């Protein structure tokens, strides 16, 4: 995968590539990583990238010309890109979209700032993406979140495919609880079934706890889930356990 960032804060991305998954991907030649300073494509001595909006209003708007010139430069020198604009108005990032992006050969991220960008920029990008319904100071963090979710799904980067497939949202359920040493910590012990060596029972325990967590923390995910016969039976058990607990409380 080849990625480009067209940004007013190139130092932010230069720093990020030295750590974690990005560094590993670069070292393994899975990721080609390029950072471009948006100010290099301005035409005034102050290297201005924003201006007041027509019609008045609070805040500043990013200029169309430097962004379009930057896009054109990158595509002329590195080839056609899938161009992503970070935006609160965009498609919300989820695991399905991350998988789609992981198949892209070349991605150009354009982080937004201030009150957004000149609307005419939309004619030059392929997709607007949001990482959630909240406010960030800029799109740099959002760009790295999007890249991280997609990059970890690129074939050949992460060795443990089983671990990847069992993670939260891969199965559309929350992940089951995990434990490691010590067995007992301040009175809280690891469930005995996990030390039993009975792989069938361990798998059943994990499926049940995954369902239980999802029911309690993210019930909205269950509506979208295609249940197996075993999962339906486990969910019934959980419901019966909850009913019994409520009965005891009321007694």
N, C-alpha and C positions, 0 to 999 in steps of 0.2 A: 504494500500500500504506500502511495505517495501522498503526503499532506502538505498544504501550504496555509499560512496564516497571513492575512493582510490586516495589519493592526497599527494603532498609534502607540502601542506599548510592546515593541519587539523584545525588550529585555525580559518581560514576563514569560514569553514562550521559550526564549533561549535558556532560561533557568529551568523550566519545567522538563526539558528534554534530558536533563542530567539525572533524573530520578525515576525509580520504580519501573512500571511497565513500559513507559516510553523509552527509557535508556536501554532496557533489555531488548525491545523490538529493534532499535537502531543498531545495537551491537550484533544482533542475529541477522541483520539485513532484511528484516521483515518490513521495516518502516523507513521510508525516506522522508526527511523532516526539514521543511524550509520556512523561514520567517522573512516577511517583507514589511518594511516600514511604510505605512500609508503616506507619511509626510514626504516621502521621496517622489510622490506623484502629484504634489501641489505645484502651483505656479507663482506664488507670491513669496517675498523674502521671509515672511513670518511662518511659512509652511502651514497655513491655516487649513484645517480639515472640517470646520463647522461654521455655521452662521445662524443669524436670527431667522425664524420662520416668516414666510410671507403671510400676511394677515394678522401678524402679532401673536402674542401668547408667551407663556413662560418657557424658559429653557432654550437650548440650541439644537439645531438639526445638522446631522453630518452631510457634508457636501456630496453631490452626485459625481462631479468630475474626477476627483482623486480616486474614488472607488472604482469607477469604470476604467480609468487609465491603468490602475493597478491590476484589475482583472485582465485587461487586454495584454499588458506586459507579461503576466504570468502565463497566459495561454499561448502567446506567441513564442515564449522561450521554453515552456515545459509541456505544452500540449493541452488538449481540451480537459477541463476540470468539471467535477460535479460541485457546483457552487452553493454553499450553505450560508445563509444569513441568520445569525442568532437573533431571536425576536420573541417577545412575550405573546405576539399574535400568531406565532408559528404552530406547526403540528407538534403535539406534545411527545417528547421522547419516551419510548418504551422499548422493551426487549425485541419486539417484532421489527421496529424501525432500526434498532441497532444491528440486527442480523442483515437487514437490507443494505445498510451502509457499509458493513464489513466486506461486502462483495464489490464495492467500488474500488477501482484501481487508483483514481486520483481525486482528491477532495480539497477544495479551497474553502477555508473558513473565513468569514468576514464578521468579526465581533462588532456589535453596535454599541453606541454610547448616547448619553444625553437623552433627548426626546425621540431618538430613533434616527432614521435616515431619510433623505429626500425620496419621495415615493417613486421617482423615476429609476431608482436603483433596482426596483423589483423586476424590471424588464431584462436585467442582466444576471439574475440568480435563478437557481433551479428549485430551491426549497428554503422556507423559513422554518426554523426549529426552536421550540421552547423546551426548557428543562423543568418547568413547573410554574405554578401560579403564585409567583412572588417576585420581588424587585431585587435586582442585582445592580451594583455600581457600574458594571460593564459586561460585555459579552465574552471576555477572555476566559473566565472560569467556565462559563457555559460551553465554550468551544472545546475545552479540555475534557469536560464531562462527556460530551458527545463522542469525542475521539476515543476516550477510554472504553466506553461501553462497546463501541464498534471494534476497536483494535483487538480486544481480548478474544473476539470471536473469529479472528483471521486464522485460517488454517495454518498449522505449523508453529504457532507462537507458544501456546500453552500446551504442555505435554500431557497433563492429566485430563483427558476428555471426559472420563466418568465423573470427576469432580465438577467439571463445567456443566454437564447435563443435569446434575442434581441441584444446582444452585437455585436460590429464590428467583421466581418468575420464569425460569426455563420450563418448569412443569405447570406454571400458572398457580402454584401454591407456595406458601412460605416454607422455608427450609426447616427441617426438624432440628431440635436442640442438639448441640455437640458438647462433648466432655473430654477432658484429658486429665493427666495426673495433677494432684493426688486424688485417690479414690474418695477420701473423706476430707472436706475442708470446712472447719468450724461447724461441724454438725450436719452439713449438707453432703449427701453421698451421691455417687453416680448410680443411676438405675441398674439394678442387678442384671437385667436382661442383656445389657451391653457388655457384660463380662462373662456371659454364659457360654459363648462360643457357638451358640445355636444361630446360624446365619438367617434361617427362615424366620425365627422369632424376632431377631434384631431388625430385619427388613420390615416386618409387620409393625413393630413398635415405632419405627421411624415414619412409616406411612401414616400411622394413627396420630402421632404427635404433629406431623406436618399439617394434617387436616384440622387438628384441634387448634393449633396456632392460627391458621388461616381463618377459622370460624370466629375466634376471639378477637383477632387483630385486624384482619382484612376480609370481612365477610363478602365484600363486593367481588372478590376474585372467584368465589365459589359459584357465583351466577354464571360466569363465563366458562367454568370448568366442565369438561366432558368426563364424568365419573365412570370408573370401572366397577364391576360387580363387587370386588373386594372393598373398594373405597366407600361404596354405598353401605356396606355392612359395618365398616369401621365408623362411619359417620353416625349410623344408628346407635352403635355402642356409646359413642361420645354423648349423643343426645340423652341416652338413658342415664349415663353417669351424671350429667348436668341436672336432670330431673330429680335424681336421687339426692343430690347435694341440696337442691332447693327445698325438697321435702324435709330434709334434716334441719335446715335452717329455720323453716317455718314451725317445725315441732319444738 
